[in-house]
Amino acid sequence: MSGWIDDAIWWQVYPLGFVGADTTGGAVRGEPHRLRRLVPWLDQLIELGCNGLALGPIFASSTHGYDTIDHFRIDPRLGDEKDFDLLVRECRARGIRVMLDGVFNHVGREHPRWLAAVSAGPGSQEAAWFLTDGSAGGELRPAVFEGHDALVTLNHENPEVEAFVSGVMGFWLDRGADAWRLDAAYAVPAGFWRRTIGPLRAGHPDAWFLGEMIHGDYAGYVAESGIDSVTQYELWKAIWSSINDHNFFELAWALKRHASLLEAFLPLTFVGNHDVTRIASRLGDERDLGLALALLFFLPGTPSVYYGDERGLRAIKEDRAGGDDAIRPSFPIDPAELPPNDVFRLHQRLIAFRRRNPWLARATVSVETLRNEVLGLHAAGEGGQEARLALNLSDEPVSSGGVTIEPHGWMLG
């Protein structure tokens, strides 16, 4: 694929939440064409320093977007295909890449394919689209995703499913998408992605495919699946955990693993997304937010900013029905109602540094100073470029690399 990803910095948005849509499964209410609400925010995306818009689910679904019922139709709570086309045009006019969220491990129970399988019964061609746990009283009993009864798992060994998923991705790439986030990729056999994405490469050589991975062999999965990247959850955890525990040895260890991944692919790095407690709430000391952000934009990879994190919004994810609502808030129609604040300006400063040093995407990072509360990092580029980041978690000024770092402070240069 093209090297455009080396310069990409994403602003990730969960559209259903952003526009205030009802995700409980109630009737579709309110104004139509709400996907257009994102357009006025594109200029702030650029002002922030980002150049990519990573969209959460936008296809027709029953509730939260991850129970898809029609992959070829924009969710009516967001609008229609013309609204998508408008958003893509407005992104193109600003040089913004667009990434879509593809839920291809499972579908919602109201998906026509599942309804047809239920009607046709066990052993039918329709039922072969899904993994099942047998039948009870002549009715199909589906295998569901991670205990979520509403999410019916697809049969990824069925060639018809492969053709369908490849067709969905190709349809929206033709319509203007630049990239796909593959939801729950870790639950899908790696060979499935190679069989579905492979045929798309010739017609879309610049397309980028990101797999959602949490645990496991990241590099091995990328190599076997043929996808381009995965979500770097290991680094996400190490950043906030090492800061909270005042244990930079944990982060130093994670950076060794991160370096090995960079030899194989360019990971997506982040300190927040639609599935986790916001970084401002995750950190035990609010003074340490700058340290986490400095790490995000200094370390190699493809950085992503979750909408609202750039303003320091706080919210905790809870393990219950509706437990994601707080971290997926609505934004005002007019960006002027949510003006930039100090955290926004901090993001701008750090992203500007990254923009001046684009080689950091694939830099080699080494540890120069390592103590429980003090970390000094050195980044080197293939062209001889250099940069340093020093972090201090203690309540006293410390010296690192000949400079003094203030308590709970950082220095970049």
MOVENUR-V930991 format. One record per pair of residues at least 4 apart in sequence whose C-alpha atoms are under 6 Angstrom apart, sorted by sequence separation. I is the first residue (numbers start at 0). GAP is how many residues later the second one is. D is the distance in Angstrom with one decimal. If there is no record, write none. Layout:
BEGIN
I;GAP;D
I;GAP;D
END
This chain:
BEGIN
13;4;6.0
43;4;5.9
45;4;5.4
60;4;5.2
91;4;5.7
116;4;5.9
119;4;6.0
134;4;5.1
162;4;6.0
166;4;6.0
172;4;4.5
192;4;5.6
193;4;5.4
199;4;5.9
200;4;4.9
220;4;5.8
221;4;5.7
236;4;5.8
237;4;5.6
241;4;5.7
261;4;5.6
289;4;6.0
293;4;6.0
294;4;5.8
308;4;5.5
318;4;5.7
339;4;5.4
346;4;5.9
347;4;5.9
353;4;5.8
369;4;5.9
380;4;4.8
398;4;5.4
404;4;6.0
15;5;5.2
44;5;5.6
90;5;4.7
134;5;4.5
143;5;5.7
171;5;5.8
221;5;5.5
241;5;4.8
307;5;5.4
317;5;4.3
369;5;4.9
379;5;5.5
398;5;4.4
60;6;5.4
73;6;5.1
134;6;5.0
144;6;5.6
241;6;5.3
271;6;5.7
316;6;5.7
368;6;5.3
379;6;4.7
397;6;5.5
60;7;4.1
73;7;5.8
133;7;5.6
143;7;5.4
271;7;5.9
316;7;5.5
368;7;4.5
378;7;5.6
397;7;5.4
56;8;5.1
59;8;5.9
60;8;4.9
132;8;5.4
143;8;4.7
144;8;5.9
241;8;5.7
367;8;5.2
378;8;5.2
396;8;5.5
59;9;5.7
116;9;4.6
131;9;5.6
132;9;5.6
143;9;5.3
241;9;5.9
366;9;6.0
367;9;5.6
377;9;5.9
396;9;4.5
59;10;5.2
116;10;4.4
131;10;4.1
132;10;5.6
142;10;5.8
366;10;4.7
377;10;4.6
396;10;5.2
131;11;4.7
314;11;5.7
365;11;5.8
376;11;5.5
395;11;5.0
58;12;5.5
130;12;5.4
314;12;5.4
365;12;5.2
376;12;5.2
394;12;4.8
59;13;5.8
237;13;5.2
364;13;5.5
375;13;5.8
393;13;5.5
58;14;5.6
59;14;5.5
364;14;4.4
375;14;4.3
393;14;6.0
58;15;4.4
59;15;3.7
363;15;5.5
374;15;5.7
392;15;4.6
57;16;5.7
58;16;4.7
362;16;5.9
363;16;5.2
374;16;5.2
391;16;5.2
57;17;5.7
212;17;5.8
362;17;5.4
373;17;5.7
391;17;5.4
121;18;5.9
208;18;5.4
209;18;6.0
211;18;5.7
212;18;5.6
362;18;5.0
373;18;4.8
208;19;5.3
209;19;4.8
210;19;4.5
211;19;5.4
213;19;5.5
372;19;5.8
390;19;4.4
209;20;5.2
372;20;4.7
389;20;5.4
372;21;5.7
389;21;5.2
130;22;5.8
358;22;6.0
388;22;5.7
129;23;5.9
130;23;5.8
388;23;4.6
129;24;4.3
130;24;5.1
387;24;5.8
128;25;5.9
129;25;4.4
387;25;5.4
128;26;5.3
184;26;5.2
386;26;5.6
184;27;5.1
185;27;5.2
178;28;5.3
181;28;5.9
183;28;5.3
177;29;5.2
178;29;4.5
179;29;5.0
180;29;4.7
181;29;4.7
182;29;5.4
165;30;4.8
178;30;5.7
180;30;5.8
181;30;5.9
193;31;5.0
311;31;5.8
192;32;5.3
193;32;5.1
268;32;5.8
279;32;5.9
310;32;5.2
267;33;5.8
268;33;5.7
269;33;5.8
272;33;5.1
280;33;5.2
310;33;5.1
161;34;5.6
189;34;5.9
190;34;5.3
266;34;5.1
267;34;4.7
268;34;4.7
269;34;5.2
271;34;5.6
279;34;5.5
309;34;4.9
189;35;4.4
231;35;5.9
235;35;5.5
265;35;5.3
267;35;5.9
231;36;5.7
277;36;5.8
24;37;5.7
228;37;6.0
229;37;5.5
230;37;4.9
231;37;5.5
277;37;5.5
24;38;4.7
228;38;5.3
23;39;5.4
67;39;5.1
68;39;5.8
276;39;4.5
9;40;5.8
22;40;4.5
66;40;5.2
67;40;5.2
243;40;5.8
276;40;4.8
8;41;4.9
11;41;6.0
14;41;6.0
22;41;5.0
66;41;4.0
68;41;6.0
108;41;5.6
275;41;5.9
8;42;5.7
9;42;4.3
10;42;5.1
11;42;4.4
12;42;5.2
13;42;4.5
68;42;4.1
107;42;5.8
218;42;6.0
8;43;5.8
9;43;5.6
10;43;6.0
11;43;6.0
34;43;4.8
107;43;5.0
33;44;4.8
51;44;5.0
53;44;6.0
54;44;5.9
56;44;5.2
106;44;5.6
32;45;5.7
33;45;5.9
50;45;4.7
51;45;4.5
52;45;5.0
53;45;4.6
54;45;5.3
55;45;5.2
105;45;5.8
106;45;5.4
32;46;3.9
51;46;5.9
105;46;5.2
31;47;5.5
105;47;4.2
104;48;6.0
105;48;5.2
27;49;6.0
104;49;5.9
299;60;5.4
300;60;4.9
299;61;4.2
299;62;5.3
299;63;5.7
97;79;5.3
98;79;5.8
100;79;5.9
101;79;5.9
97;80;5.3
98;80;4.4
99;80;4.9
100;80;4.8
101;80;5.1
102;80;5.1
98;81;5.3
101;81;5.9
287;120;5.9
247;124;5.2
246;125;4.5
245;126;5.7
245;127;5.3
0;204;5.1
1;204;4.8
0;205;4.5
10;293;5.9
11;293;6.0
8;294;5.2
9;294;4.5
10;294;4.9
11;294;4.7
12;294;5.5
8;295;5.7
10;295;5.9
11;295;5.8
36;296;5.9
47;300;5.2
48;302;5.9
19;310;4.9
16;311;5.1
17;311;5.8
18;311;5.4
16;312;5.2
17;312;4.0
16;313;5.1
17;313;5.3
5;355;5.9
END
